[in-house]
Amino acid sequence: MSVSVRVALAQMRTGIEPAHSLDTIEKMALDARAGGASYVLTPEMSVCFAESRDMLRERTGGWEGNADIARLSRIARAAGLWLHVGSLAIALDDQKFANRSVLFAPDGAIRATYDKIHLFDADIPGLNAYRESATYRDGERAVVADTGDFRLGFSICYDMRFASLYRTLAQGGAQVIAVPAAFTVPTGAAHWNVLLRARAIETGCFILAAAQGGAHENGRATYGHSLVVAPWGEVIASAEDDAEKLIFADLDLDAVDVARQRVPALSNGRDFTLETL
């Protein structure tokens, strides 16, 4: 018999006040559980979407004794589900921050964490240079964790442009890969759907992409359009706009094995050298 698991994605419009964001996460987690989900994913920066580095320092804390982490643990326990906080900023001791994803088990225990590996540093003609690495320290390890229902791979937003990470996660046993994000509107309209479908097809994994959406208090505008992609590349659930909402999807985990048998790209890959002439 096939194994089906119901999951939920929380599309949010996170502001600058953590208390309000935590209230929203609590309501969405409880609604996800009421809707039959055993796992819920929130977007990137789902606790505080700050305007500046100084605001981050004012509104976020370090890892140990973090009050926001403690409340998120209580939310997971009260809802009785796997609460995957797509990411939040964690202050580090070198004046930078980690962009950290945290998975809470239904009893509130922290099951796994992942720090965003790929940081967006770019000089864009006509615009100011953007240096995510000026604020955040890049992570150094890929992560796959067991939720009991499925093997979950971790990524965050800009990571989705680096196919090698997703291949590594799939080869490490991931059946489902989370992609919490805060995509800008122009890049979202151009690349969001096609990149996520490509990552699903390449890996034979379900892709869960929970997004920030709309106009934020920090002056940013994000694309929304959260979606779930099946291993064959079809979108099986989506938000058609940028409004705050929950979307649900039922994952038939047998589809992972079927897709990988039909296109065994994970096992057919070969090492090679590069010659430039």
QUIZICOR-V777603 format. One record per residue. N is the residue number from 1. SS is DSSP state (@ for helix, = for strand, . for the rest). PHI is phi in radians with two decimals (none if undefined). BURIAL is I if it has 9 or more other ideal C-beta (glycine too) atoms within 8 Angstrom, else O. Layout:
BEGIN
n = <N & N>
ss = <SS & SS>
phi = <PHI & PHI>
burial = <BURIAL & BURIAL>
END
This chain:
BEGIN
n = <1 & 2 & 3 & 4 & 5 & 6 & 7 & 8 & 9 & 10 & 11 & 12 & 13 & 14 & 15 & 16 & 17 & 18 & 19 & 20 & 21 & 22 & 23 & 24 & 25 & 26 & 27 & 28 & 29 & 30 & 31 & 32 & 33 & 34 & 35 & 36 & 37 & 38 & 39 & 40 & 41 & 42 & 43 & 44 & 45 & 46 & 47 & 48 & 49 & 50 & 51 & 52 & 53 & 54 & 55 & 56 & 57 & 58 & 59 & 60 & 61 & 62 & 63 & 64 & 65 & 66 & 67 & 68 & 69 & 70 & 71 & 72 & 73 & 74 & 75 & 76 & 77 & 78 & 79 & 80 & 81 & 82 & 83 & 84 & 85 & 86 & 87 & 88 & 89 & 90 & 91 & 92 & 93 & 94 & 95 & 96 & 97 & 98 & 99 & 100 & 101 & 102 & 103 & 104 & 105 & 106 & 107 & 108 & 109 & 110 & 111 & 112 & 113 & 114 & 115 & 116 & 117 & 118 & 119 & 120 & 121 & 122 & 123 & 124 & 125 & 126 & 127 & 128 & 129 & 130 & 131 & 132 & 133 & 134 & 135 & 136 & 137 & 138 & 139 & 140 & 141 & 142 & 143 & 144 & 145 & 146 & 147 & 148 & 149 & 150 & 151 & 152 & 153 & 154 & 155 & 156 & 157 & 158 & 159 & 160 & 161 & 162 & 163 & 164 & 165 & 166 & 167 & 168 & 169 & 170 & 171 & 172 & 173 & 174 & 175 & 176 & 177 & 178 & 179 & 180 & 181 & 182 & 183 & 184 & 185 & 186 & 187 & 188 & 189 & 190 & 191 & 192 & 193 & 194 & 195 & 196 & 197 & 198 & 199 & 200 & 201 & 202 & 203 & 204 & 205 & 206 & 207 & 208 & 209 & 210 & 211 & 212 & 213 & 214 & 215 & 216 & 217 & 218 & 219 & 220 & 221 & 222 & 223 & 224 & 225 & 226 & 227 & 228 & 229 & 230 & 231 & 232 & 233 & 234 & 235 & 236 & 237 & 238 & 239 & 240 & 241 & 242 & 243 & 244 & 245 & 246 & 247 & 248 & 249 & 250 & 251 & 252 & 253 & 254 & 255 & 256 & 257 & 258 & 259 & 260 & 261 & 262 & 263 & 264 & 265 & 266 & 267 & 268 & 269 & 270 & 271 & 272 & 273 & 274 & 275 & 276 & 277>
ss = <. & . & . & = & = & = & = & = & = & = & = & = & . & . & . & . & . & @ & @ & @ & @ & @ & @ & @ & @ & @ & @ & @ & @ & @ & @ & @ & @ & @ & . & . & . & . & = & = & = & . & . & . & . & . & . & . & . & . & . & . & @ & @ & @ & @ & @ & @ & @ & . & . & . & . & . & . & . & @ & @ & @ & @ & @ & @ & @ & @ & @ & @ & @ & @ & @ & . & . & = & = & = & = & = & = & = & = & = & = & . & . & . & . & . & = & = & = & = & = & = & = & = & . & . & . & . & . & = & = & = & = & = & = & . & . & . & . & . & = & = & . & . & . & . & . & . & . & = & = & @ & @ & @ & . & = & . & . & . & . & . & . & . & = & = & = & . & . & . & . & = & = & = & = & = & = & @ & @ & @ & @ & @ & . & @ & @ & @ & @ & @ & @ & @ & @ & @ & . & . & . & . & = & = & = & = & = & = & . & . & = & @ & @ & @ & @ & @ & @ & @ & @ & @ & @ & @ & @ & @ & @ & @ & @ & @ & @ & @ & . & . & = & = & = & = & . & = & = & = & = & = & . & . & . & . & . & = & = & = & . & . & . & = & = & = & . & . & . & . & . & = & = & = & = & . & . & . & . & . & . & = & = & = & = & = & = & = & = & . & @ & @ & @ & @ & @ & @ & @ & @ & @ & . & . & @ & @ & @ & @ & . & . & . & . & . & . & . & . & .>
phi = <none & -1.25 & -1.83 & -2.00 & -2.20 & -1.59 & -2.16 & -2.31 & -2.05 & -1.74 & -1.54 & -2.18 & -2.24 & -1.16 & -1.78 & -1.73 & -1.83 & -0.99 & -1.05 & -1.14 & -1.10 & -1.14 & -1.07 & -1.13 & -1.07 & -1.06 & -1.09 & -1.18 & -1.12 & -1.16 & -1.17 & -1.10 & -1.14 & -1.08 & -1.49 & 1.66 & -1.39 & -1.83 & -2.58 & -2.35 & -1.98 & -1.82 & -1.37 & -1.09 & 0.90 & -1.49 & -1.74 & -2.59 & -1.83 & -1.37 & -1.46 & -2.73 & -1.07 & -1.10 & -1.15 & -1.01 & -1.10 & -1.26 & -1.93 & -2.17 & -2.29 & -1.35 & -1.27 & -1.30 & 1.18 & -1.33 & -1.16 & -1.17 & -1.08 & -1.08 & -1.20 & -1.05 & -1.07 & -1.15 & -1.11 & -1.04 & -1.17 & -1.17 & -1.40 & 1.19 & -2.47 & -1.36 & -1.78 & -1.83 & -1.38 & -0.86 & -2.98 & -2.58 & -1.45 & -2.10 & -1.20 & -1.87 & -1.49 & -1.93 & 1.29 & -1.84 & -2.24 & -1.71 & -1.60 & -1.96 & -1.63 & -2.32 & -1.86 & -1.79 & -1.33 & -1.06 & -1.57 & 1.60 & -1.27 & -1.36 & -1.59 & -2.85 & -2.35 & -2.57 & -1.78 & -0.89 & -1.44 & -1.70 & -1.87 & -1.48 & -2.12 & -2.63 & -1.83 & -1.90 & -0.92 & 1.50 & -2.23 & -1.20 & -1.11 & -1.98 & -2.24 & -1.10 & -1.24 & -1.25 & -1.88 & -2.00 & -1.66 & -1.27 & -1.34 & -2.28 & -2.42 & -1.43 & -2.36 & -2.21 & -2.25 & -1.74 & -1.61 & 1.64 & -1.64 & -2.75 & -1.56 & -1.93 & -1.68 & -1.91 & -2.74 & -2.48 & 0.77 & -0.99 & -0.89 & -1.12 & -1.48 & -2.07 & -1.06 & -1.09 & -1.09 & -1.21 & -1.11 & -1.08 & -1.09 & -1.14 & -1.18 & -1.49 & 1.88 & -1.13 & -1.80 & -2.30 & -2.18 & -1.56 & -2.31 & -1.17 & -2.64 & -2.41 & -1.33 & -1.18 & -1.17 & -1.10 & -1.24 & -1.11 & -1.08 & -1.49 & -2.17 & -0.96 & -1.14 & -1.21 & -1.15 & -1.17 & -1.13 & -1.09 & -1.11 & -1.16 & -1.12 & -1.12 & -1.79 & 1.17 & -1.94 & -1.30 & -1.98 & -1.95 & -2.09 & -1.66 & -2.11 & -1.31 & -2.61 & 1.79 & -1.55 & -1.76 & -1.08 & -1.43 & 1.62 & -1.42 & -2.18 & -2.08 & -1.41 & 1.26 & 1.01 & -0.94 & -2.72 & -2.14 & -2.00 & -1.44 & -1.06 & -1.53 & 1.82 & -1.48 & -1.38 & -1.84 & -2.77 & -2.79 & -1.69 & -1.53 & -2.65 & -1.94 & -1.31 & -1.15 & -3.00 & -1.81 & -2.15 & -2.04 & -2.58 & -1.79 & -1.68 & -1.53 & -1.17 & -1.09 & -1.11 & -1.12 & -1.12 & -1.09 & -1.10 & -1.28 & -1.26 & -1.25 & -2.31 & -1.42 & -1.14 & -1.16 & -1.60 & -1.49 & -1.11 & -2.31 & -1.30 & -2.71 & -1.88 & -2.01 & -2.02 & -1.96 & -2.06>
burial = <O & O & O & O & I & I & I & I & I & I & I & I & I & I & I & I & O & I & O & O & I & I & O & I & I & I & O & I & I & I & I & I & I & O & I & O & I & I & I & I & I & I & I & I & I & I & I & I & I & I & O & O & O & O & I & I & O & O & I & I & O & I & O & O & O & I & O & I & I & O & I & I & I & I & I & I & I & I & I & O & I & I & I & I & I & I & I & I & I & I & I & I & O & O & O & O & I & I & I & I & I & I & I & I & I & I & O & I & O & I & I & I & I & I & I & I & I & I & I & O & O & O & O & O & O & O & O & O & O & I & O & I & I & O & I & I & I & I & I & O & O & I & I & I & I & O & I & O & O & I & I & I & I & I & I & I & I & I & I & I & O & I & O & O & I & I & I & I & I & I & O & I & O & I & I & I & I & I & I & I & I & I & I & I & I & O & I & I & O & O & O & I & I & O & I & I & I & I & I & I & I & I & I & I & I & I & I & I & I & I & I & I & I & I & O & I & O & I & O & I & O & I & I & I & I & I & I & I & I & I & I & I & I & O & I & O & I & I & I & O & O & I & I & O & O & I & I & I & I & O & I & O & I & O & I & I & O & I & I & I & O & O & O & O & I & I & O & O & O & O & O & O & O & O & O & O & O>
END
